[in-house]
Amino acid sequence: MIPGVSVLICTYNGAERLSETIRYLFLQEVSSDIPWEIVLVNNASTDNTVETAKYEISKYPDKALNFRIVEQLIPGKINAVKKGFCEARFEFIILCDDDNWLYPSYIQLANEIMLSDNLIAVIGGFGIYEPEKPSLKEIEGFERYYVNGPQEWASTQHWVYGAGAVYRKSVFIDLINNEWQLITTSRTSNKLNGGEDVEFCFIAYLKGHKIIADNRLKFLHFVPLKRQKVAYIINLNFWQSYSNVLLNSYFAILYKYEQPFKTIINKWLLTSFIVLIKQLAFLGIYKIKTFNRLTIKQKIDFQSSFGTFCALINNRKKIIDHHKHIIKLLIDIQKPMDNASFTPLKK
């Protein structure tokens, strides 16, 4: 792989968000000996995303940057990411969402941290909530749902969120060459499902790589008014719980579940159904007795339980089969695992 940094912007109908994102990239302070580029992947946009990007680039004629626009006509962020990884020229890839405004030292620091340890596969950044003004009061106290703050869990839970993350391309390409298959699906225009960023971290860690976070890698996460809504947060919780269920094909290996995996999934389905029924009964009685609307927390908790149940009822066989796939993949790769110990489980 060629040394250097590729900044990857995957966008769907991002015309309204790209201006500041691109401006922040052109303000990067990068040493002249570090080659870098910007690759914008237009993911089946129906607005003027491409025209907007070209116009914003034209504002900086004195910047001799390699800025390319490529098309991915298949909807879904994961398809855009795969296209971007294939198009990227350099070994280190920064996944910059179209609403991420990277601090000026981001690329320089990302390159230095990656070069310091060849075992690092992914570095997580430090997102800072940046609401469109005037920000809506109804979501005060829920800022954590918007990629906000340090990722203190990275070293122990072995994952970071994709926004602002820095990836080692060769690790990803090696996985693809070994026919690694994802179980999660990324967001589309109308669904907030995801988990592909966590999934990549898990498989990289199980291969023996490090997943870290560095608070020096700061970026602003711009949140438009239309996403500053309780309804958005409630919907997000449904899909986060849904994706979390799918990721259990990895959890079973990471945490060395002792019971047969199929048994665990089947028991979980029954338990999740019971929890859901109890919540429905409680919430119904609560409304009758108090004549009050449900609290935001009650709505979030219910949607989380509902997302868990839906994922299990729809994907039991898929999760079990994927778990077998991951076990076989790790055995076939036969890489030394300095940080992760892999023990095949009962099927």
N, C-alpha and C positions, 0 to 999 in steps of 0.2 A: 504493500500500500504506500501511496505517496504521502510524505509528511506534510502536514498543513491542516487547515480547518475549513470545513464546508458548513455554512449556515443554511439550514433547511427551513423554508417557510411553506407549510402546507395550508392551503386556504380554500374554503368554499364560500363564495359570495362575500369576499373580504374587502370589497372596495371601500367601505366606510371605515375600515380599521387599519388599512395598510399604510396610510400616509405617515403617521407617527412611528410605526414599527420600522419602516424603511429609514426614516430620518435618524432614529437612534442607531441603526446599523452603520449609517454613513458617518456617525460621530465616534465610531470605535477608534481606540488608540492602540494600534497594533505595530509591533516592531517590523521594520522593513524586511527582516530575514524570515518572517513567517508568512508563507503563501496562504491566502484565503479567498473564499468566494461566497457568493450568495446564490442559492438555487431556490426559486419560487415555483412550487408545484401547484398549478391551477387545477383543482379537483372538481371538474364538471360544473363550474360556476355558471350561473345564468345572468349575472350582473356584469358590470364593466370592470371586473377585477384586473384583467390583463392591461386594459387601457390606463387604468389608474396607476398600476405598477410602473408602466413605461413612463408615464408623466412624472411620477415622483422621482424616478431615476434620472430623468432629464434635468432635474434641478441641481444636480451635482456634477457638472461637466468636468470639474477640475479633479474629481476623484477617479483615479485609474483602477476601478474595481471590476472584477469579473462578476457580472450579474446576469444570470440566465433564467429564462422562464420556460418551463416544460409543462406539458399537458398530461393529465391523468383523467381519462374520460369515465373510468369506473368509479362511481360514488363510494365514499367511505374513507375516513382518515387513514386507516391502515394501508389501503391501496395507494394513497398519496405518499405515505411514508416509505413504502417499499420502492415506489418509483423514484423517490428522492434519494434513497440510499444507493440505488443502482446508478443514478446520474452523478452523485457526488464524486468529485475527483480525489478528495483527501481522506486521510485515515480518521481524523476526528470530526464528528458531525454534531453540531449544535441544533437541537430541535427547537426552533423559535416559532411559537404559535403566532398567528397574525395579530394577536392582542398582547404580545410580550414586548416590552421596551427594555432592551438590554443596557445595563450600565456600561460606560465607555471602556472599562477594563475587562469586560467579559471574555472576549475572544483571546486576549493575551493570557489571562489567568487560566482559562480552560486548556489552552495549549500547554502551559507550564505544568499544570497538575497532571495532565495525562502523560506527559513525558517523564514525570518523576517516578512512575510505577507502571510497568508493563502489564501488571495483573488487573489494573483498573479497567473495567468494562463500561461502567456508567458513573457519571457524576451528577448529582442533583444540585440544583441551584436554590436560591432564597427568593421566593416570590413575595412581592409587596402589593397588597390590595390597593388598586387605584380606580375608585368608582367614578363614573361619569357624573359630573355635577349638573344640577344639585342632586346629591345622592338621596335615595329613598330611605326613609326612616324605618320602614317595616322589616328590613333585614338586619338592623343593628343587633350585634351579638352573634351573627351567623357568618361573619367574614371568613371563618376558617374553611368554609366550603368553596372558596374562590382561590385556591392555590396561594395560600398566604402564610408566610412565616418559615422558620427553619425546619428542616426535615430531620429531626433528632432521632428518628427511628431507623434511619438508613443502615447503620452499622449492625443493628441487631435483627431487624426484620428483612433486610436485604432487598429493599425496593425504594425507588424514588418516583415521583410523578414525571410525566414526559415533558411538560412545559419547561423550557429552558435547560433540559437535560443534555449532557454531553456524552456521545456514544463512540465506542471504538468500532469502526466499520468492519474490520477484519473478523471480529467476533461474530457479528451479524451474518456476514457472508459465509463463514464457516458453518454456522447453524443451518442456513439455507441449503448449503451444499450437502449437509447431512440429513436433509429432508425433514427438518423440524417443522411441525405444524402447530399453529396457534389455535387455542380453543376460544379465546375471547374475540369479540368483534368491536371495532372502533365506532365512534360516533358517526352518524349520518345527519342529514339535514333535520330530521324530526325525532331522532332517538338519542338519548344521552348515555347509551351503553358504551363501555370502554373496557379498560383493563389490559390492553395490549402493552402499555408501558411497564406495568407491574410484571406482566408475564415475561417480557424480555429480560428484566432484571433477575427474575427467579431462575430462568434457564441458564443465564450467564453465570450466576452464582453457583449453581449446581455443577457447572463445568469447571469451577475452580477459580473464577474471577471475583474481583472485589466490586461491591456496589457502595459508593460513598456519597456524602453530601458535603458541600463546602459553602459556608455562609458568606464567603467573599464574592461568590457568583450571584450578584443581586440583579433583579429585574423587576420592573413594574408590571403588574398584571391588570390591564385595563378592562373594566367591567362596564358595559353599556347599560343604560337605564332599563332596557327591555329584559336584561338578565338579573336586575336587582329586584327580584320578586320572590315572595314566599313560595309561590306555585313552582317556580324554577327549582328552588332548593328541595322541595318535597319530591318533585319528579326525579331530581338528581339522586336522592337517597334510594328511590326504588331501583334505579339502574346500577348504582354502586353496590347494593346488596345482591342484585342479580349477577353482576360480574364476579363478586366475591365468591359466590357458589361455584362458578366455573373454575376459578383458580384453585379449588381444592384438589385438583389433579396434581398440583405442585405441593400444596400444604402437606399432603399425606407423606411426601418424601422429605420435605424440609423438617417436619416435626416428628417424623418416624412413628406414624400411627401404628398401633399394635394390632388392631382388629383388621380383618380383611376389608379392603376398600369398598367393595360392593355392599357389604353389611353396613358399613358406616353411612353410606349415601342413602340406603333404604331406611335406616333408622331415623336419619335426619329429616327425610321427607315426612315421616309420620309425626315427628316432634314439631316440625314447622307448621303442619296442618293444625295440630292441637293448639299451638301458640296463637295462630291466626284466629281460630274460632273463639278462644278466650278473649282476645283483644276486641273482636267484633262485639261479643256479649258485653264486655265492660264498657266500651264506648257507647253502645246503645243505651245501657242503663244510666250512664253518666249524663247523656243528653236529656233523657226523660226526667231524671231527678232534679237536674240543675237548670234546665232550659237554657244552658249556655252552649255556645259554639265550642267546638273542639279547639284545644290550644295548638299552637304550631308544633310543639314537641310531640303531642299526641298524634298529630297527622304524620310527622316524620317517622315516628316509631312504627306506626301502622304500615306505612309505605315500605319501610325497611323489611318488615316481616312478610309483607305481600310479595316484594321482589324476591326474597329468599325462596318462598314457596313456589312462585312461578318458575324460577330458574330450575328448581329441583324437579318439578312435575314435567317440565318440557325437555330437560337435558340429562336425565339420569344416565342413560346408556352412553350418551356422548361423553360425559365426564369420566365414566368408568373406562371407556375405550381410550380416551386421551391419556389417562393415567398410565395405562399399559404402554402407550406410544412413548411417553416420556421415559419410562423405565428402560425400554428397549433402546431408545436413542442414547441415553447416558451410558449404557453398557457398550453400545457399538462405538461411541466416540472414544471411550477408554482414555480419557485425559486425566492427568494427576489433579486431585482436588485438595489443595492446601487448606482451604477454608471450609469446605463442605464435605461431610462424610456421607456417602451414598450406600444404603443397604437396600437391596430389592425387597419389596414387601410381598405378602401373600396376595394373590389375585382373587 
